[in-house]
Amino acid sequence: MELIDAHCHFDFPRFDDCRAAELDAARAQGMSRLVIPGVRRPDWGRVRDTAKGYDGLYYCLGIHPWFVAEHGDDDLAELRRQLIARPEECVAVGECGLDRLHGNLDEQWPWFEAQIELASELALPLVVHSVKTHDEIHGCLRQRHWSGRALIHGFSGSKEQAGKLADLGCFIGIGGVITHSRARKTRETVAGLPLDCLVLETDAPDMAPEGVKKGRNSPVYLTQIFRALADLRPEPEDVLARALIDNACRLYGWPGVWISE
């Protein structure tokens, strides 16, 4: 069984002393590719170097809503410059977005809008951070006539919100939250969504699955998240696994044999 970790902060210091071992362990369980999102300009070099250091690792570059206050117009210009270069391992714009629980939404808006425009200009997918802002994210993408691909990572909204986002070309990121029995609403939502919009992710070292200590998540646990998803879904595991691979390939523009074919 092959799996793709569509969103993992594998560049973070948590992995500095064990990166190769964690990657080998994840691969032994079937993980074939991993995408590292960039969250702030000072980290972009580390993100890029981590991805380039191992086969099967890719990255995105963006400005996360938590860190917008650290950035200025010159950083957006540098982001555009690096993305235009389009190195083979760079597959998306992000992590960008909105967060109602962290910082000021009014300050986050222009940064999110600027990165939407950049993704549209360069025909790159978006990796979106959305916390209690799913309706705002949908409204912003719709207003700007978004017609590309996007990952709404770590989704925890309603089935209706997920459906509206999927109609705009968004994929719904499924992570460790679904392994917790207390996350009933998210589990019910995930169980009823169309299969062709689901993408697997760990968000490691955050979003730890059941039984894993906070801040100690790892791509090693991608299989645990998959098993939890399989328990919630009606499809056989092999069908589910293939669909998740195909969805990630469509999201990031990788060659793949898609279910729709």
C-alpha positions in Angstrom: 0.0 0.0 0.0 1.3 3.4 -1.0 0.4 6.7 0.8 1.3 10.3 0.4 1.7 12.8 3.2 0.4 15.9 1.6 1.3 18.3 4.5 4.1 17.7 6.9 6.5 20.2 8.6 9.4 17.8 8.2 11.9 20.7 8.3 11.0 21.6 12.0 13.7 21.1 14.7 11.7 18.2 16.1 13.2 16.1 13.4 16.7 17.3 13.4 18.2 14.4 15.3 16.0 11.7 13.7 15.0 12.9 10.2 16.5 10.0 8.2 15.3 7.4 10.7 11.8 8.8 10.7 11.7 8.9 7.0 12.9 5.3 6.6 10.3 4.2 9.1 7.5 6.0 7.3 8.7 4.6 4.0 8.7 1.1 5.4 5.0 1.5 6.1 4.3 2.7 2.5 4.7 6.5 2.5 6.1 7.3 -0.9 6.1 11.2 -1.0 5.9 14.0 1.5 5.2 17.7 1.0 6.7 20.4 3.3 4.9 23.7 3.5 6.8 26.9 4.1 5.4 29.3 6.7 7.7 32.3 6.8 10.6 33.8 4.8 13.4 33.0 7.3 12.4 29.3 7.0 12.1 29.0 3.2 15.8 28.0 2.8 15.5 25.3 5.4 12.3 24.0 3.8 13.9 23.9 0.4 17.1 22.2 1.6 15.2 19.6 3.6 13.2 18.6 0.6 16.2 18.5 -1.7 18.1 16.4 0.8 15.9 13.3 0.3 14.2 11.5 -2.5 10.4 11.8 -2.6 10.3 15.0 -0.6 8.7 18.2 -2.1 7.9 21.6 -0.7 5.7 24.8 -0.9 6.6 28.4 -0.1 4.2 30.8 1.5 3.5 33.2 4.4 1.3 31.7 7.1 -1.3 33.9 8.8 0.4 33.6 12.2 3.5 35.3 10.8 2.1 38.1 8.5 3.3 40.8 10.9 6.9 39.7 10.3 6.7 40.4 6.6 6.5 43.2 4.2 6.2 43.9 0.4 9.7 42.9 -0.2 9.0 39.4 1.1 6.0 39.0 -1.3 8.3 40.0 -4.1 10.9 37.5 -3.0 8.2 34.8 -2.7 7.2 35.5 -6.3 10.8 35.4 -7.5 11.4 32.1 -5.9 8.2 30.6 -7.2 8.8 31.8 -10.7 12.0 29.8 -10.7 9.8 26.7 -10.3 12.4 24.2 -9.1 11.1 20.7 -9.6 10.6 20.0 -5.9 8.4 23.1 -5.4 4.8 22.2 -5.9 2.5 24.9 -4.4 2.0 28.3 -2.8 1.6 28.0 1.0 1.0 27.6 3.7 -1.3 30.7 3.7 -4.8 31.5 4.8 -6.8 32.8 7.7 -7.0 32.0 11.4 -9.8 33.4 13.6 -8.1 32.2 16.8 -4.6 33.5 16.2 -3.8 37.1 15.3 -6.0 39.7 13.5 -8.1 38.7 10.6 -8.0 42.2 9.1 -4.2 41.9 8.9 -4.3 38.4 7.5 -6.7 39.1 4.6 -4.4 41.0 2.3 -1.7 38.4 2.7 -4.0 35.6 1.8 -5.4 37.5 -1.2 -1.9 38.3 -2.4 -1.0 34.6 -2.3 -4.2 33.6 -4.1 -3.3 36.0 -6.9 0.3 34.6 -7.0 -1.0 31.1 -7.3 -3.4 32.1 -10.0 -0.7 33.9 -11.9 1.8 31.0 -11.8 -0.8 28.2 -12.1 0.2 26.7 -8.8 -2.0 25.0 -6.2 -2.6 26.7 -2.9 -2.1 25.1 0.6 -4.5 26.8 2.9 -4.6 27.1 6.7 -8.2 27.8 7.8 -9.3 27.9 11.5 -12.9 28.8 11.9 -12.8 30.7 8.6 -14.0 28.1 6.1 -16.8 30.4 4.9 -14.5 33.3 4.6 -12.0 31.2 2.6 -14.7 30.0 0.3 -16.0 33.5 -0.2 -12.5 34.9 -0.9 -11.7 32.2 -3.5 -15.1 32.5 -5.1 -14.9 36.3 -5.3 -11.5 36.0 -7.0 -12.9 33.4 -9.4 -10.6 30.7 -8.2 -10.3 27.9 -10.8 -7.2 26.1 -9.6 -6.5 23.5 -7.1 -6.2 24.0 -3.3 -5.7 21.9 -0.1 -7.7 23.0 2.9 -5.4 21.4 5.3 -6.4 20.0 8.7 -10.1 20.4 7.9 -12.5 20.4 10.8 -15.6 22.1 9.4 -19.0 20.9 8.4 -20.0 18.7 5.5 -21.7 21.6 3.9 -18.6 23.8 4.1 -16.4 21.0 2.7 -18.8 20.5 -0.2 -18.8 24.2 -1.1 -15.0 24.2 -1.0 -14.7 21.0 -3.1 -17.0 22.6 -5.7 -14.3 25.3 -6.1 -11.6 22.8 -6.7 -10.4 22.3 -3.1 -9.2 19.1 -1.6 -10.0 18.4 2.1 -7.0 17.5 4.2 -7.6 14.5 6.6 -5.2 14.3 9.5 -4.8 13.0 13.1 -8.0 14.6 14.3 -10.1 11.8 13.0 -8.3 9.2 15.2 -9.8 10.9 18.3 -13.2 9.6 19.2 -14.1 13.0 20.7 -13.9 14.6 17.3 -17.3 13.3 16.4 -18.3 16.1 14.1 -15.2 15.9 12.0 -15.4 12.1 11.8 -19.0 12.3 10.6 -18.1 14.9 8.0 -15.2 12.9 6.6 -17.3 9.7 6.5 -19.8 11.4 4.2 -17.6 13.4 1.8 -17.0 12.5 -1.9 -14.0 10.3 -2.1 -12.4 12.3 -4.9 -11.8 15.4 -2.6 -9.9 13.6 0.2 -6.2 13.9 0.8 -4.2 12.4 3.6 -1.8 14.4 5.8 0.0 14.4 9.2 0.8 18.1 9.7 3.6 16.6 11.8 4.9 17.5 14.4 1.5 19.0 15.2 -2.0 17.5 15.0 -1.0 14.3 16.8 -3.2 11.2 16.4 -4.6 9.3 19.3 -1.9 7.9 21.6 0.8 10.3 20.4 2.2 13.0 22.6 1.5 16.6 21.6 4.3 17.9 19.4 5.6 14.4 18.6 3.6 13.6 15.5 5.6 12.1 12.6 5.0 10.9 9.1 5.4 7.4 10.6 1.8 7.8 11.8 0.3 8.4 8.4 -0.7 4.7 8.3 -2.6 5.1 11.6 -4.5 8.0 10.1 -5.3 6.0 7.0 -6.6 3.1 9.2 -8.9 5.5 11.1 -10.2 6.9 7.8 -10.8 3.4 6.4 -12.9 2.6 9.5 -15.1 5.6 8.7 -15.4 5.1 5.0 -17.5 2.5 3.0 -14.8 1.8 0.4 -12.4 -1.2 0.6 -8.9 -0.2 1.8 -7.3 -0.8 -1.5 -9.8 1.4 -3.3 -9.5 4.1 -0.6 -5.7 4.1 -0.8 -5.6 4.4 -4.5 -8.0 7.3 -4.5 -6.0 9.1 -1.9 -2.9 8.7 -4.0 -4.7 9.9 -7.1 -6.2 12.9 -5.3 -2.7 14.0 -4.1 -1.4 13.6 -7.6 -4.1 15.8 -9.0 -3.6 18.3 -6.3 0.1 18.7 -6.8 0.2 18.1 -10.5 2.1 14.8 -10.4 1.6 12.1 -13.1 -0.8 9.5 -11.9 -3.5 7.0 -12.9 -6.6 8.8 -11.6 -9.8 7.1 -10.5 -11.9 9.1 -12.9 -10.0 7.4 -15.8 
